[in-house]
């Protein structure tokens, strides 16, 4: 499980080491992120006891929060 922090969720990648299919879901210690129609990661689920703002604060870009956020 990936630790959700500004260090791991940087605004811009210096390089990408793998190729392949598009990301379907990213699982972190705070919740789940899934790409939206534009391919940008969106918070779609938070783990019990996690506030969505915690995930936004732990991301170095303006993380989108899904309308139907599941808890």
N, C-alpha and C positions, 0 to 999 in steps of 0.2 A: 504494500500500500504506500502510495506516495505521500510524503509530508507536504501539506499545503502551506506554502510560505512564499513571500516575494522573491526569495532566492531561487525557488524551483519554478515559479510561474512568472517568468520575466516578460517584459513588454515586447522584446524583439530577440529572435534567435541569432546567434553569430553564425551557426551552421546547423545543418540537419544531417544526421548520420544514417538515416534509414529511408527507404522508399517503400512504396506499397499502397495498400488501400487507405482510404481516409479513416481518421480516428472515429471510432463509434462511441466510446465512453472513456472517461478518465476517472479513476477511483482514487480519492484522497482520504485523509484522516478526518476531513470535515464534511465531505459529501461526494456527489457525483456531478461531473460536468459532461455535457454532450454538445456536439456542434449543432448550430442552428442552420437555417437554409443558406446563410452566407458563409458557413464553415467556421464561424467564431464560437469559441466555447462559451456555454451558458450553464449556470448552476441550475440543475434540475431536481436535486434531492439533497437534503441535509441530514446528517446522522442525528439521532436523538440527543438533545441537549445543546445542539449547535444552532446559533443564530445566523441567518444568512449574511449579516453584516460582518461576522467573523471571517467568512470566506472572501468577501469583498476586500476587507482590510489585509488579507493574506495574499492578495493578488496584485501584481505591479501594474495592471491596466484596469480600466473600468469594466470589471466583470459584470456581465448581464445576469439577471436573475429571472428564471422562467416564471411565467404568469401562474402556472399550475404547480408551483413548487411543492414537492412532496416531502414529508417529514417522517 
